[in-house]
Amino acid sequence: MPPPPPDPPPTDDAPGVGPPLEDILATIRASFDARHAAREEALAATRRIIQHSAGCIRAVHRRQFDEADRLLAQAQAGARRAQSALAGHGEIYHAGFLHDALKELAEASLTLAVIAGRPLPTPEDLGVEYPAYLNGLAETVGELRRFALDSLRHGERERAESLLRAMDDIYGLLVTFDYPDAITRGLRRHTDMVRGVTERTRGDLTLVAVQQELETRIQALQERLAAAEPPHSPAPPPG
């Protein structure tokens, strides 16, 4: 039997991946590079949002409202940068980290508005989506409790009671949003937290009110007893 013929030499039209696949992968790589750059820019911006929002809340508790306004403006600028970076990248925009940062922005803005006695900003004012706004509103209640307790320590019971009414109002409204977590991004869990925080605050204020009432009654009783005591007559001189 004669030996098999040798393999033919390769030609330009032989099967293989060749340049077409390289072009396809280059297009995919360019898309991934753009997404990665957008994600990194947005992550840096969200870190600034969270940092400035936390600083805003600290300034509110120190009653430095001008400083709180300045930090809030920086947080809002960071939000605009993050949203601009992720424009056209919906899968990254909705990954979760931007929602968390915008929730912190909403919490800071709403905390400042309630405590400073200002009109509440809308989601459109802040440029945040509805779930971030609602969850930020829920977390505001924890900051209102803290400020209410500080007010009690400063003898500002009326202000503390006003904040408790605001907490009641917030809970009464949030509890009406009975939607799946896929829509509200976990609002039900936050609403349960609001109820617990509000009831603890109510208990604290009630205890303080009872103590103050008791102190007032004790003082009034002491004053009545002092007024009813006959004057002491001087001791007679020794005989």
C-alpha angles and dihedrals in degrees: 000000000000117000117263116267116260120261113272116252116262116267132201092257095053116129116268143118094268128159097323092068091043089055091049092050092046089057091050091047092052090051092050091048090054092048092048092050091048091049093050092049092048093047091054090049093048091053088056091047091054093044095050093042091054090048090051091055092048090052090050091055089050087050091239096139097168090056089046090054091051094051092044090054089053091050090051091050089053090051091054091050093050093048092048092050092052097045106129093017101092095161090060095038090060096039091105108250094090091048090054092050094047089049088057090049091051091048092052094046094047093045090053093047096049097045095042091047095241130143112276115255117237125231087254091054090055097037093233130132121252098255091052090049094050095046090046089051089053092052090049088073091069090056091047090054091052092050091046091054091048088051090054090053088053091051093252098134095155092055091049091052090049090055090049089055089052090051090051091050093050093050093046090055099040093051089064091065097090100168133129118277089243087070101035098035096234100323094145092063091048091048090055088052090051091055093052094046092047094051092048090051091049089053092050093050092046091052091050091048092052092048092050092048090050092049090050092051093047091051092048091050092050090051092050092049092049091050092049096052113103114239113263111252114223116260113260116255115259112268 
